Structures are given as structure tokens and as C-alpha cells.
């Protein structure tokens, strides 16, 4: 009997943000429901497994993306626009990149990935 796993598109977005924006090497294991990464434990220093933050759905994690861009000296704007959408704009490396989505955290993730892929999301 084979077990099928469905991939949540938001988790794919989370993996991309973790890898591209934060440089986190992501390990995807078959049979797990949450992506993990390994980093030293702050107390023992031994490698420990941590879940990838939910950048696309948790505003606390999303705010880390915004702060990362601000640390890089980027202009950041997030606002509600007509039609029920949210728009996130970054000025990054002499370019303006935009991301829009009905969910504010997704708009931020789309703009962040656009900054690293060279397109608009």
C-alpha cells in the first residue's frame, strides 16, 4: 500500500522564503508533515531539528521577513489596496518589487521572492 502526500502550496512558499531570504538549508523528509532544518542548539551547541517558520501564514514569522529587508536597507510598504488585496512593495538592490494577495503574509512572501527571482509575484 502506498501512502500519498499532498504538498501544501503555502509550505512550498515557506521553504522558498527560508532558503532564499534566510539561507536556511531545508530538509524535506518523506512521511513528515512539517519541513525541518538543522541548526546548533543555543545551549548545548549540538545539531537540533527545527520546523521551518510559517512565513506565509503566521504574521510573527512574516514580520521577520520585513525586518530582514529593513536590515538590508530596503524601503518596505505593506498596505490594503482596493479589491480586497494587500500589496507589499520592497525597494531592493535598486529595483522595486511587488507582491499582492488577499492575505497580507502571502503578499510579503511574494514580494520577497520576487526580489530574489527578478520578477513580480
Secondary structure as a PSIPRED ss2 file (coil, helix, strand):
# PSIPRED VFORMAT (PSIPRED V4.0)

   1 X C   1.000  0.000  0.000
   2 X C   1.000  0.000  0.000
   3 X C   1.000  0.000  0.000
   4 X C   1.000  0.000  0.000
   5 X C   1.000  0.000  0.000
   6 X C   1.000  0.000  0.000
   7 X C   1.000  0.000  0.000
   8 X C   1.000  0.000  0.000
   9 X H   0.000  1.000  0.000
  10 X H   0.000  1.000  0.000
  11 X H   0.000  1.000  0.000
  12 X H   0.000  1.000  0.000
  13 X H   0.000  1.000  0.000
  14 X H   0.000  1.000  0.000
  15 X H   0.000  1.000  0.000
  16 X H   0.000  1.000  0.000
  17 X H   0.000  1.000  0.000
  18 X H   0.000  1.000  0.000
  19 X H   0.000  1.000  0.000
  20 X H   0.000  1.000  0.000
  21 X H   0.000  1.000  0.000
  22 X H   0.000  1.000  0.000
  23 X C   1.000  0.000  0.000
  24 X C   1.000  0.000  0.000
  25 X C   1.000  0.000  0.000
  26 X C   1.000  0.000  0.000
  27 X E   0.000  0.000  1.000
  28 X C   1.000  0.000  0.000
  29 X C   1.000  0.000  0.000
  30 X C   1.000  0.000  0.000
  31 X C   1.000  0.000  0.000
  32 X C   1.000  0.000  0.000
  33 X C   1.000  0.000  0.000
  34 X C   1.000  0.000  0.000
  35 X C   1.000  0.000  0.000
  36 X E   0.000  0.000  1.000
  37 X E   0.000  0.000  1.000
  38 X E   0.000  0.000  1.000
  39 X E   0.000  0.000  1.000
  40 X E   0.000  0.000  1.000
  41 X C   1.000  0.000  0.000
  42 X C   1.000  0.000  0.000
  43 X C   1.000  0.000  0.000
  44 X C   1.000  0.000  0.000
  45 X C   1.000  0.000  0.000
  46 X C   1.000  0.000  0.000
  47 X E   0.000  0.000  1.000
  48 X E   0.000  0.000  1.000
  49 X E   0.000  0.000  1.000
  50 X E   0.000  0.000  1.000
  51 X E   0.000  0.000  1.000
  52 X C   1.000  0.000  0.000
  53 X C   1.000  0.000  0.000
  54 X C   1.000  0.000  0.000
  55 X C   1.000  0.000  0.000
  56 X C   1.000  0.000  0.000
  57 X C   1.000  0.000  0.000
  58 X C   1.000  0.000  0.000
  59 X H   0.000  1.000  0.000
  60 X H   0.000  1.000  0.000
  61 X H   0.000  1.000  0.000
  62 X H   0.000  1.000  0.000
  63 X H   0.000  1.000  0.000
  64 X H   0.000  1.000  0.000
  65 X H   0.000  1.000  0.000
  66 X H   0.000  1.000  0.000
  67 X H   0.000  1.000  0.000
  68 X H   0.000  1.000  0.000
  69 X H   0.000  1.000  0.000
  70 X H   0.000  1.000  0.000
  71 X H   0.000  1.000  0.000
  72 X C   1.000  0.000  0.000
  73 X C   1.000  0.000  0.000
  74 X C   1.000  0.000  0.000
  75 X E   0.000  0.000  1.000
  76 X E   0.000  0.000  1.000
  77 X E   0.000  0.000  1.000
  78 X E   0.000  0.000  1.000
  79 X E   0.000  0.000  1.000
  80 X E   0.000  0.000  1.000
  81 X E   0.000  0.000  1.000
  82 X C   1.000  0.000  0.000
  83 X C   1.000  0.000  0.000
  84 X C   1.000  0.000  0.000
  85 X E   0.000  0.000  1.000
  86 X E   0.000  0.000  1.000
  87 X E   0.000  0.000  1.000
  88 X E   0.000  0.000  1.000
  89 X E   0.000  0.000  1.000
  90 X E   0.000  0.000  1.000
  91 X E   0.000  0.000  1.000
  92 X E   0.000  0.000  1.000
  93 X C   1.000  0.000  0.000
  94 X C   1.000  0.000  0.000
  95 X E   0.000  0.000  1.000
  96 X E   0.000  0.000  1.000
  97 X E   0.000  0.000  1.000
  98 X E   0.000  0.000  1.000
  99 X E   0.000  0.000  1.000
 100 X E   0.000  0.000  1.000
 101 X E   0.000  0.000  1.000
 102 X C   1.000  0.000  0.000
 103 X C   1.000  0.000  0.000
 104 X H   0.000  1.000  0.000
 105 X H   0.000  1.000  0.000
 106 X H   0.000  1.000  0.000
 107 X H   0.000  1.000  0.000
 108 X H   0.000  1.000  0.000
 109 X H   0.000  1.000  0.000
 110 X H   0.000  1.000  0.000
 111 X H   0.000  1.000  0.000
 112 X H   0.000  1.000  0.000
 113 X H   0.000  1.000  0.000
 114 X H   0.000  1.000  0.000
 115 X H   0.000  1.000  0.000
 116 X H   0.000  1.000  0.000
 117 X H   0.000  1.000  0.000
 118 X C   1.000  0.000  0.000
 119 X C   1.000  0.000  0.000
 120 X C   1.000  0.000  0.000
 121 X C   1.000  0.000  0.000
